[in-house]
Amino acid sequence: MGNHPDTQTAAPMLTTADAVLRQAVADSAFPCAAYGVWLQGRVVATGAVGRFTYDADAPPAQPETIFDLASVSKVVATTAMAMLLWERGQLDLEAPIVRWLPEFVDVPDAMNPAARKKVTVRMLLTHSSGLPAHARLWETCATAEALLEACLRMPLEAAPGTCAVYSDIGFILFGQLLERVTGERIDAFCEREVFRPLGMECTRFLPPSAWRDAIAPTKIDETLRHRTLQGEVQDENCWRMGGVSGHAGVFGNVADLLRFAACILQQGQPLFDTRTVERFTQRDAVVEGSSRALGWDTPSAPSSSGQFFSAHSAGHLGYTGTSLWLDLENKLAIALLTNRTYPGNGPEGISKAIRSVCPQFHDAAFADLRYRGYSL
């Protein structure tokens, strides 16, 4: 990616988009953000605004700052792993998940076993399994094993394949399923098969303590861990699982996300087959009207991607205020990383402002790029 100027002092290329983020910092939507744009073969813009915290003496964010990616982990790790296993013939999308997770039906108190047997790999990827969106399992489960068992016993809230409900529970189970397919943990597989081959040197589960000062904090946790969370996963269920899960846990920076995006936008090279990229990034028809692809989401109205991403786009958001959107028609990727959950003392510990900031930022980025002569 090369060296970048100190964007705290250098004039940004994306003037309007940068101003959107600076205003968001002033409005306390988040303490800091980093962003980058890959377009038609190269990185054309990177930048950063704000400081790690709202304190005047906090370190300024840089384009290289590492963030807790939260649910963006679902695409850069879990879905990427699934893509490789599918094209290698090790993962059948239509197979029932009980092939690898027999406890999903065999647990003594499993509800509606006939319906549970119908849940497929594809349904987990498209969030159409009937599993609930979320559960505060860390409050009652003291170990990773107990939390996984609770997910395996989780009652279905809808018949499989009838509706799309974004489900962390489903991706916790999906991560476990992939680990049983390969016989190794997600973090080890992704480090060897995804992150290292793409040169994603600042991306990993369980970042080492030496990285801590380069990572934006996500929360002052006064209820569970009783410390500032910096360099350890914000998501409580993932933390209870030891920091490695199918739904969260990856840390990374803008440069690495753009490396991953470039792989997808360049027909999968050097990691995936073209057919794999096409299969996973197109809307799936398992539930009529759903915007979900396989692991990925696609733009819907209204979308965090704004108004201008083409219909052939895919992306994902993260709870900590992160996003990665790819436009496969325009060969464009925009990564936006923030720590909007810091300090965690508002309603639900988050700022709702990110919902308006994201589409404003993406629309402004399109305007800036067009002003500079890029064809979009």
C-alpha positions, 0 to 999 in steps of 0.5 A: 500500500505504500507510505501515507502522509499524516492525514491529520495535517495533509489535505485529504483527497476525499475532501467532502467525505473527510468532512463528513467524518470530521463532523461526525467526530465533532458530533460524538458519533465516534472518537476516530475513523480511518478509511480507504478507497480501492478503485480499478486496480489501485488504492486511490485514497486513504485517510483518518480523522479524530483521536483514539478517545475523546481526550485531547491528549489521546493518540491521533488516528492514522490510516494504519490504525487497527480496529476491532472489525466486529461482524466484518469478521463474518466476510473476511474470515468466516465467509472467506473460509467457506468460499475456499472449502466450497470450491475445494468440494469440502462444503456442500451448501445444500447439506443439512448442518446436522451432518457436522453438528449432530447436537443441533438435533440430538440435544435432549431438549431440542425443540422441533427436531424435524424443522432443525434437520432442515437447516442447511449450510446455505441457510446459515450463510443467508441468515434464513435458518430461523435462529434468533438474531442475538442472545446475551449468552455470556451472562449465563455461560461461563465457558466457551463450551457452555456458550456453544452448547447454548447455541446448539440448543437455541430454539428456532423462532421461524421455520427454516428458509421462510424469513431472513433474520440477521443472526450472530447465533447462526454464525457462531454455529457456522464457525463451529461447523467449519472447524469440524470440516477442517479439523482446525480453528478458524484463526489458524485456517484464516491466517494460513489460507487467507490473511498471509497469502493476501499480505494482510499483515495487520489482520488476525484474531487475538492480536498480540499485546505488542499491537495494543497501542496501535489499536483503537479502543472500543469500550470502557467496560464497567460491567463484565471485564472492568477495564478499557477494551483495547486489543481485545474483542468488544463482542461479549459472546466472542470474548467468552469463546476465547476471542475466536468465533465465526461471528466476530473477533478479527482485528485489522486495518484499512490497508488490509481490508482493501487487499482483501477487497482487491482479491474479490474485485479482481475475480478472486485472484489470487485466492478464489476461483471466479465462479466462487466470487460470483456465487457468494456475492450475488443475492441468494433466492432462499428467501424472497425479498431478502438482500442477503448473499452468501455471507455477504449483504447487498444494497437495499433501500435504505443502505449504509452504502448510500445511493450510488453503489451498483446493484452488483455490490456486496458488503458488510457492517460491524457493530463497532462501527466498521464497514466494507462495501465492494462494487463489482461492476465499478471495481470499487471498494470503500473501507470505513473503520470507526470505534463508535462503541467507545466509551460505551456509556450511552443507551446500549453503549453505542451511538446511533449516529453511525446509521446516518454517517455511513451513507453520507460518507459513501455518497460523499466519497462517490462525489469526490471521486467523480469530481476528480475525474474517475468514471463511476 
